[in-house]
Amino acid sequence: MSDVIEVNAQQPKPAPPVAEDLSEEIARAVEKRPEDRVMCRRIWGNSYRCNWWTAADSSQYDNPGMQGNLVTTHTIRKSRFLNVTKSRTGLVIIEQNGQTSN
């Protein structure tokens, strides 16, 4: 028996490097109000969705005793899709509409 060697076989391409998940750094870096809680989730690659949560207005509750986990206490004040990369000087954050943000 003889060994057959395939000369023109294509070499498998190496997998692209997996980008680091920057969700936590983004949540700390974006501009926010003191009462905001920012939640950021990676969608894929360098794309992220960030939501700015704030306390809901409870002045219209018909039962002032409703507090805590019995009712929804926070609402999304703002939501943005971001493209984020890391540079030597920090995060480069670009909103989906093309504007650069902190």
Phi and psi in degrees as a GROMACS rama.xvg file:
@    title "Ramachandran Plot"
@    xaxis  label "Phi"
@    yaxis  label "Psi"
@TYPE xy
-119.31  150.853  SER-2
-84.1739  136.237  ASP-3
-103.198  126.302  VAL-4
-112.28  126.204  ILE-5
-90.8877  110.889  GLU-6
-79.4759  -39.2104  VAL-7
-94.4391  18.049  ASN-8
-66.4761  137.304  ALA-9
-76.7026  135.56  GLN-10
-75.8659  140.489  GLN-11
-62.6702  139.469  PRO-12
-78.3322  139.899  LYS-13
-67.8344  147.512  PRO-14
-66.3065  141.516  ALA-15
-64.4494  148.428  PRO-16
-63.1713  141.879  PRO-17
-81.1557  124.918  VAL-18
-68.937  143.971  ALA-19
-67.9086  138.63  GLU-20
-76.4829  115.24  ASP-21
-102.455  15.2343  LEU-22
-51.7134  -49.5472  SER-23
-65.8646  -40.9278  GLU-24
-65.1226  -39.2387  GLU-25
-63.3658  -46.1241  ILE-26
-58.7457  -34.5791  ALA-27
-77.9956  -28.7769  ARG-28
-87.72  -29.5433  ALA-29
-70.9528  154.394  VAL-30
-70.0171  137.319  GLU-31
-151.579  160.401  LYS-32
-81.7489  158.68  ARG-33
-57.2099  -32.2039  PRO-34
-87.4237  -4.24537  GLU-35
-78.0911  148.985  ASP-36
-123.545  117.481  ARG-37
-96.781  127.759  VAL-38
-115.933  127.518  MET-39
-126.209  134.104  CYS-40
-130.092  137.518  ARG-41
-77.0434  130.772  ARG-42
-90.3551  -53.9681  ILE-43
-171.715  152.843  TRP-44
51.4134  -121.382  GLY-45
-102.213  15.0335  ASN-46
-98.3447  133.845  SER-47
-135.492  154.356  TYR-48
-118.548  127.952  ARG-49
-119.081  135.965  CYS-50
-120.569  133.107  ASN-51
-99.6935  109.194  TRP-52
-93.9233  140.704  TRP-53
-140.334  158.52  THR-54
-61.6431  136.692  ALA-55
-72.7425  152.27  ALA-56
-73.5423  117.02  ASP-57
-101.198  8.39058  SER-58
-67.6196  -21.3714  SER-59
-97.3924  5.02566  GLN-60
-61.8304  135.169  TYR-61
-82.8961  -9.97236  ASP-62
-129.812  99.9783  ASN-63
-61.8346  -12.2334  PRO-64
-80.6288  -6.76043  GLY-65
-76.7896  112.634  MET-66
-144.598  172.7  GLN-67
63.7896  -140.058  GLY-68
-79.4209  -0.111916  ASN-69
-71.4768  -26.9803  LEU-70
-134.142  163.586  VAL-71
-69.6313  124.299  THR-72
-105.412  -9.82469  THR-73
-133.653  151.267  HIS-74
-130.57  160.758  THR-75
-81.9352  117.786  ILE-76
-83.6091  -34.482  ARG-77
-153.158  145.656  LYS-78
-139.966  134.937  SER-79
-140.167  145.716  ARG-80
-96.4779  129.443  PHE-81
-125.381  147.98  LEU-82
-110.39  121.07  ASN-83
-129.015  131.559  VAL-84
-128.839  163.787  THR-85
-110.026  130.956  LYS-86
-118.852  178.964  SER-87
-63.9451  -26.5916  ARG-88
-94.8272  -4.25315  THR-89
136.432  -160.033  GLY-90
-80.7713  139.557  LEU-91
-108.052  110.302  VAL-92
-111.651  122.418  ILE-93
-123.408  121.327  ILE-94
-70.7808  154.032  GLU-95
-56.9457  -30.495  GLN-96
-75.884  1.64068  ASN-97
96.9578  -6.33522  GLY-98
-82.8843  137.144  GLN-99
-79.6438  136.087  THR-100
-124.28  169.48  SER-101
